[in-house]
Amino acid sequence: MTDYDTKADTPALPAFEDAFAQAQAEALTPRLDALDAGLAALEQKLERKMAALATAGRRPPLTATRADYGDDTHRAAFSERYLRKGLETGLAGIEAKALNITTSAEGGYAVPEVIDQAIATRLKNISPIRDLATVVTVGSANYKKLVATSGIASGWVAESAARPETTAPQFAEVAPPWGEIYANPAATQAMLDDAMFDVEAWLAHEIALEFARQEGAAFITGNGTNKPKGFLSHATAATGDTARAFGTLQHVPTGVAGNFPASNPADILIDLVHALRPAYRQGAAFVMNSATCARLRKFKDGDGNFIWRPGLAEGQPATLLGYPVHEAEDMPDVAADALAVAFGNFAHGYVIAERAATRILRDPFSNKPFVHFYATRRVGGAVVNSDAIKLLKFAAS
């Protein structure tokens, strides 16, 4: 056997191990770098995917599938085909199925019920009279309402006595004047093409704002010519309910031209409240503009307490003498002979009649690069019960 010098061979072993480890590291480094790069790319891809999913979650559905809309496929078709792209092919059948009307000869399309309801809801929230009055939806502009102007007469008789004929009730026919209200919002085509833009919500918001501005004036001061007749446009008299002619509202004079009484000014508001029959006070409300509200908020009772009470919860109106107060800027300011404060049960006293469908005419030609949406709706309104609304007149008598 040959003897080896182990001491001489020992230093070579670490050197070999170091060389092997270095070679192994050099071979693995590219693989590790490639793996790190792949993981980084995967992380970036996942981040982009998560961002896209989050964006899609906030985006309104763009396709007419049952999962997205249930049975409301006409709404999606109207939005994606007509509002965004101006495609009219195939919409007439969808519209007729949804609303039972035809529009081919009228140059526009009726808004689907979902959008129409959104417009109506916003109008109710914006327009105080629409929120208070009775709103009826009709199929034509020939709406008429029969109102009883007198009740059935009755009397006491003995058990075996004759029963003479009693007076029958009398009726009056009320036909609210009609007019066409319109709005004409515009958007660029690029805005409509943007998938992140909810064209339905925007359109409903813009139409509701413009309709509310027009309606607010018509329901209060409209003259009845091609528009509703406002309750301030009806004749008034200082006489009570049994003495006034049907259709004439009662006004309560303040006793001072253009102002409240100098002493105990809040007392005239009590007179106004009690001029309304008890049957109508349940559900009654005050209507006035902001300037008049500012004056009434300073009134105090005999004990020095403010008669105005702020709303107890968010969205609840303030109260005056226990009745809600609704601000309507179309009400007149306090001035000589002005009817600046109204109090009544408007659900009984005023009716708003409207056609079932809002109509949209898409116009991409008149004002390029804007696309206009000319929206129209037939609306009527009038006082139907002149006993249910009272007015405060700033006059001597």
C-alpha distance (Angstrom), angle and dihedral (degrees) to the residues before:
residue distance angle dihedral
M1 . . .
T2 3.67 . .
D3 3.76 116.6 .
Y4 3.81 116.2 -135.9
D5 3.76 124.1 -150.9
T6 3.80 100.1 -122.4
K7 3.76 92.4 -174.8
A8 3.77 90.7 58.1
D9 3.82 92.9 48.8
T10 3.83 97.7 47.1
P11 3.85 98.4 81.6
A12 3.84 90.6 56.3
L13 3.83 94.2 62.5
P14 3.87 97.8 66.3
A15 3.77 90.2 45.6
F16 3.78 90.1 53.8
E17 3.79 92.0 47.8
D18 3.80 91.1 49.7
A19 3.79 91.7 50.0
F20 3.80 91.5 48.1
A21 3.82 92.4 48.9
Q22 3.81 91.4 48.2
A23 3.80 91.7 49.8
Q24 3.78 90.5 47.7
A25 3.80 91.8 49.2
E26 3.79 92.1 48.4
A27 3.79 89.7 51.8
L28 3.83 94.5 47.5
T29 3.81 98.6 42.3
P30 3.83 96.4 77.3
R31 3.78 90.0 47.9
L32 3.80 92.2 49.6
D33 3.81 90.9 46.9
A34 3.80 90.2 50.1
L35 3.80 90.4 48.6
D36 3.82 91.4 50.1
A37 3.78 91.0 49.2
G38 3.79 90.9 48.6
L39 3.80 91.7 50.1
A40 3.82 91.1 48.9
A41 3.80 91.3 50.1
L42 3.81 90.3 48.2
E43 3.80 90.8 50.9
Q44 3.81 91.1 50.7
K45 3.82 90.6 48.2
L46 3.80 91.1 50.1
E47 3.81 91.0 48.6
R48 3.80 91.0 51.6
K49 3.80 90.6 47.1
M50 3.81 92.2 50.2
A51 3.82 91.0 48.1
A52 3.80 90.2 49.6
L53 3.81 91.4 49.8
A54 3.80 91.1 48.8
T55 3.79 90.4 50.2
A56 3.79 91.4 47.7
G57 3.78 90.0 50.6
R58 3.81 90.7 58.2
R59 3.79 93.4 44.0
P60 3.83 121.2 92.8
P61 3.82 114.1 -115.5
L62 3.78 112.6 -87.9
T63 3.79 100.6 -167.0
A64 3.75 130.1 66.9
T65 3.79 100.3 -120.6
R66 3.77 127.5 146.8
A67 3.80 89.8 -123.5
D68 3.80 91.2 58.6
Y69 3.79 102.7 35.5
G70 3.78 108.1 12.9
D71 3.80 105.2 -148.3
D72 3.82 93.2 -17.4
T73 3.81 96.6 98.8
H74 3.81 91.5 134.2
R75 3.81 89.6 65.1
A76 3.80 92.8 56.8
A77 3.80 92.4 43.7
F78 3.80 91.3 50.3
S79 3.81 92.3 50.1
E80 3.79 99.8 41.9
R81 3.80 99.9 34.7
Y82 3.80 104.6 32.9
L83 3.81 108.8 23.3
R84 3.79 98.4 38.0
K85 3.81 102.7 30.4
G86 3.80 105.6 17.6
L87 3.82 92.9 -126.0
E88 3.79 111.2 155.5
T89 3.81 99.7 174.9
G90 3.77 111.5 117.4
L91 3.81 96.6 4.4
A92 3.79 96.9 105.7
G93 3.79 92.5 66.3
I94 3.78 92.5 47.2
E95 3.79 91.5 48.7
A96 3.79 94.3 47.4
K97 3.79 90.6 49.9
A98 3.78 93.0 49.8
L99 3.79 101.5 41.3
N100 3.81 105.5 15.2
I101 3.80 93.8 -124.9
T102 3.79 135.1 110.8
T103 3.78 123.5 -134.3
S104 3.79 109.1 169.6
A105 3.80 92.8 110.6
E106 3.79 96.6 43.8
G107 3.79 100.9 65.7
G108 3.79 97.1 -122.2
Y109 3.76 145.7 62.8
A110 3.77 130.0 -114.4
V111 3.77 114.6 -115.8
P112 3.84 112.9 -111.4
E113 3.78 115.2 -103.8
V114 3.82 95.0 -106.0
I115 3.82 92.7 57.6
D116 3.80 91.7 39.6
Q117 3.80 90.7 53.9
A118 3.81 90.3 49.2
I119 3.82 89.5 53.9
A120 3.82 91.3 47.9
T121 3.81 91.8 49.1
R122 3.80 92.6 51.2
L123 3.81 90.9 46.6
K124 3.79 90.2 53.9
N125 3.79 90.9 50.7
I126 3.82 93.9 47.9
S127 3.80 104.3 35.6
P128 3.84 111.4 64.2
I129 3.82 95.9 -161.5
R130 3.81 92.4 50.2
D131 3.80 87.4 52.5
L132 3.81 91.5 51.5
A133 3.81 104.1 36.2
T134 3.78 130.8 72.4
V135 3.83 111.1 -95.4
V136 3.80 119.7 -158.6
T137 3.79 126.4 -174.8
V138 3.79 115.8 -143.8
G139 3.78 136.8 179.2
S140 3.80 96.9 -130.6
A141 3.79 141.4 21.9
N142 3.81 92.7 -107.9
Y143 3.79 96.1 89.7
K144 3.80 114.8 149.7
K145 3.76 130.6 175.1
L146 3.79 127.5 -154.3
V147 3.80 113.2 -141.6
A148 3.79 124.4 -169.0
T149 3.80 109.3 -127.4
S150 3.81 94.2 -176.2
G151 3.76 135.7 23.3
I152 3.78 132.6 -126.8
A153 3.81 113.9 -76.4
S154 3.81 119.0 -127.9
G155 3.80 139.7 174.4
W156 3.81 146.8 -178.5
V157 3.80 121.9 -94.5
A158 3.79 138.4 171.6
E159 3.78 119.8 -98.2
S160 3.78 94.5 -101.3
A161 3.80 98.9 28.3
A162 3.78 123.5 115.6
R163 3.77 119.7 -95.3
P164 3.79 109.3 -133.6
E165 3.78 118.6 -157.8
T166 3.81 114.4 -87.3
T167 3.77 127.6 -143.0
A168 3.79 113.3 -83.4
P169 3.80 120.7 -131.7
Q170 3.78 117.6 -95.1
F171 3.77 124.9 -136.5
A172 3.77 136.5 -155.4
E173 3.78 125.1 -158.4
V174 3.80 118.3 -130.0
A175 3.81 118.7 -164.2
P176 3.82 110.3 -176.1
P177 3.82 112.7 -138.0
W178 3.81 112.1 -112.0
G179 3.76 134.1 -145.0
E180 3.77 139.3 166.2
I181 3.77 116.6 -106.5
Y182 3.79 118.3 -161.6
A183 3.79 143.9 -174.0
N184 3.80 128.6 -168.8
P185 3.83 111.7 -164.7
A186 3.80 119.4 172.9
A187 3.80 136.5 -152.8
T188 3.78 133.6 177.0
Q189 3.78 117.7 -107.0
A190 3.80 89.0 -120.1
M191 3.79 88.8 57.0
L192 3.79 90.6 51.3
D193 3.80 92.3 47.4
D194 3.81 92.3 53.9
A195 3.79 106.9 105.9
M196 3.81 90.9 -150.1
F197 3.80 92.0 60.4
D198 3.82 115.9 94.8
V199 3.78 98.9 -146.6
E200 3.80 93.9 -178.7
A201 3.81 95.1 55.6
W202 3.80 91.9 44.1
L203 3.79 93.1 49.2
A204 3.82 93.3 47.4
H205 3.81 90.6 49.1
E206 3.80 95.3 49.1
I207 3.80 94.2 45.1
A208 3.80 92.4 47.2
L209 3.81 92.6 51.2
E210 3.79 93.8 51.4
F211 3.80 94.3 41.8
A212 3.81 90.3 49.6
R213 3.81 92.0 53.3
Q214 3.79 91.4 51.1
E215 3.78 95.2 42.1
G216 3.79 94.3 46.7
A217 3.77 90.8 64.3
A218 3.82 96.8 37.8
F219 3.80 96.8 51.7
I220 3.81 90.4 51.2
T221 3.81 107.8 31.9
G222 3.83 104.9 6.2
N223 3.82 113.2 138.1
G224 3.80 95.8 -144.8
T225 3.81 94.5 -114.1
N226 3.81 107.0 125.2
K227 3.79 87.8 -26.8
P228 3.81 139.1 61.6
K229 3.79 118.9 -72.0
G230 3.79 110.0 -113.7
F231 3.78 121.0 -137.0
L232 3.82 91.2 -116.8
S233 3.81 89.4 58.4
H234 3.80 92.7 63.8
A235 3.79 120.2 94.5
T236 3.81 117.2 -93.6
A237 3.79 135.7 -156.8
A238 3.79 135.7 179.7
T239 3.81 92.7 -127.8
G240 3.80 123.8 106.2
D241 3.79 129.1 -102.0
T242 3.79 96.4 -88.7
A243 3.82 94.2 50.3
R244 3.81 103.1 44.1
A245 3.77 126.2 88.3
F246 3.78 117.1 -108.1
G247 3.81 110.7 -87.9
T248 3.82 94.5 27.0
L249 3.81 115.6 114.3
Q250 3.78 122.9 -141.2
H251 3.79 118.2 -118.9
V252 3.79 124.7 -163.5
P253 3.84 111.4 -146.3
T254 3.79 118.3 -137.9
G255 3.82 91.1 -145.1
V256 3.80 91.6 -123.6
A257 3.80 124.2 81.2
G258 3.80 109.1 -119.4
N259 3.79 97.4 -5.7
F260 3.78 148.7 60.4
P261 3.82 119.2 -95.9
A262 3.79 112.6 -77.9
S263 3.80 93.7 -126.1
N264 3.79 124.5 47.6
P265 3.82 93.6 -5.7
A266 3.81 92.2 178.1
D267 3.80 91.0 64.3
I268 3.79 91.3 75.3
L269 3.81 88.9 60.1
I270 3.80 89.2 55.7
D271 3.81 88.6 52.3
L272 3.81 88.8 51.3
V273 3.80 92.7 51.3
H274 3.79 94.0 49.1
A275 3.80 92.9 46.9
L276 3.81 84.1 73.0
R277 3.78 115.3 81.0
P278 3.83 115.2 -108.6
A279 3.80 90.6 -117.3
Y280 3.80 89.8 64.0
R281 3.80 98.7 41.4
Q282 3.78 91.8 78.3
G283 3.80 100.0 87.6
A284 3.81 95.2 11.4
A285 3.81 122.7 140.0
F286 3.80 142.3 -177.0
V287 3.82 120.0 -113.3
M288 3.82 122.0 -164.6
N289 3.80 140.7 130.8
S290 3.80 127.1 -93.8
A291 3.82 95.7 -98.1
T292 3.79 91.4 55.1
C293 3.80 90.3 45.5
A294 3.80 89.5 55.2
R295 3.80 90.6 56.1
L296 3.79 95.1 46.3
R297 3.80 93.1 48.7
K298 3.81 88.1 67.4
F299 3.82 95.4 54.6
K300 3.81 116.8 110.9
D301 3.77 134.4 -168.2
G302 3.79 125.8 -122.7
D303 3.82 90.9 -81.7
G304 3.80 93.3 54.6
N305 3.82 95.1 -104.6
F306 3.78 120.6 137.1
I307 3.80 112.0 -110.5
W308 3.80 89.0 -150.1
R309 3.82 115.9 87.3
P310 3.82 121.2 -167.0
G311 3.80 117.9 -129.8
L312 3.81 112.2 -82.6
A313 3.81 94.2 -141.7
E314 3.78 137.1 28.7
G315 3.78 110.7 -81.4
Q316 3.80 93.5 18.3
P317 3.83 116.1 119.4
A318 3.77 122.6 -119.3
T319 3.79 116.5 -105.4
L320 3.77 133.2 -130.0
L321 3.79 116.7 -162.0
G322 3.80 85.9 -13.0
Y323 3.84 96.2 -53.8
P324 3.84 126.4 108.4
V325 3.80 118.6 -101.2
H326 3.81 120.0 -143.5
E327 3.78 120.1 -168.4
A328 3.80 116.4 -138.1
E329 3.78 114.8 175.3
D330 3.80 91.9 -156.9
M331 3.80 90.3 68.6
P332 3.85 110.3 101.9
D333 3.79 124.3 -105.5
V334 3.79 121.1 -108.4
A335 3.81 105.5 -79.0
A336 3.79 140.1 132.7
D337 3.83 110.1 -51.7
A338 3.82 91.1 -5.3
L339 3.80 119.4 148.7
A340 3.79 91.6 -142.5
V341 3.82 101.1 155.2
A342 3.80 127.1 49.0
F343 3.77 125.2 -171.1
G344 3.75 125.2 -178.7
N345 3.75 151.8 96.2
F346 3.78 99.4 -75.8
A347 3.80 93.1 -177.0
H348 3.81 87.0 67.5
G349 3.79 97.2 31.7
Y350 3.81 107.3 44.9
V351 3.80 131.8 39.5
I352 3.80 127.9 -163.5
A353 3.79 115.5 -159.9
E354 3.79 121.9 -168.4
R355 3.76 139.9 171.6
A356 3.78 117.7 -104.0
A357 3.79 99.0 -114.6
T358 3.77 137.5 50.2
R359 3.81 109.4 -143.2
I360 3.80 125.7 -140.8
L361 3.80 127.4 -159.5
R362 3.82 112.3 -169.6
D363 3.81 110.8 -145.4
P364 3.84 117.0 -176.4
F365 3.81 94.4 159.7
S366 3.82 111.1 59.8
N367 3.80 99.7 65.0
K368 3.78 111.4 18.6
P369 3.02 131.5 -134.6
F370 3.82 86.3 25.6
V371 3.77 125.1 81.2
H372 3.80 111.3 -145.1
F373 3.80 123.6 -152.6
Y374 3.79 107.6 -154.4
A375 3.80 104.9 -159.8
T376 3.80 123.7 -171.8
R377 3.78 135.2 -179.5
R378 3.79 132.8 178.6
V379 3.82 111.5 -126.0
G380 3.80 132.6 173.9
G381 3.77 133.7 179.1
A382 3.80 142.9 172.1
V383 3.79 144.2 150.5
V384 3.81 109.8 -83.6
N385 3.81 99.4 175.5
S386 3.79 113.8 35.9
D387 3.83 91.3 -173.6
A388 3.81 92.8 63.5
I389 3.84 98.5 63.4
K390 3.81 126.7 59.1
L391 3.80 128.0 -172.8
L392 3.80 132.3 -152.6
K393 3.80 109.4 -136.5
F394 3.79 118.2 -160.5
A395 3.77 94.9 -141.7
A396 3.78 139.3 107.3
S397 3.79 91.7 -110.2
